[in-house]
Each structure stands twice: as C-alpha cells, then as structure tokens.
Amino acid sequence: MRTINVLATQRISADDRAKIEASDPAIRLIDAGGWFDGEIGETWTAFAAARHLPPGATGSGSRTRTHVREAFRQRRCLVPVEQFL
C-alpha cells in the first residue's frame, strides 16, 4: 500500500487531524505543531515569525524531529496540510 506522508507544522485540532487522516487511508500525518517554533523564531524575520507563531512559542527538537525535518527537506514529506482542511 502506498503511503502519503503529511507534515503538519502548524498546531491543529484533533478534529482537523481526524479530517486529514480520514481523507485517504494512505495518509500518515506527522503532527509537528510547535516543533520548529524555536528555529522559526531565530531564522525568520520578526514580522513573519509574529504572524506564524503563537505568543511565547519556544519549540524544541529531538532526534526524531530532526529526522522528520530532514525528510521534509529532502521532499519526502511535502503535502501541505491546508490541502486537506
């Protein structure tokens, strides 16, 4: 069976997650909401970060999250969540 990896970098509700997963049984949703907040805050312009991040966002990473980040960079996980909502 094929798998479609969807990386959600925005925080999403349980309802939205269920809608995304129900849209196709091949979807494997990786909920990464908040994982990149620290990196975004450090590397994006203040204007862009303020629009994207909730107040007080700090974010943190782990080996698993680093793996997901690398998969995303290698274009193995590039389906935007907004496509499913």
Buried (B, 14 or more C-beta within 10 A) or exposed (E): EEEEBBBBBBBBEEEBBEEBBEBEEEBEBBBBBBBBBBEBBEEBEEEEBEEBBEEEBEBEEEEEBEEBBEBBEEEEBEBEBEEBE
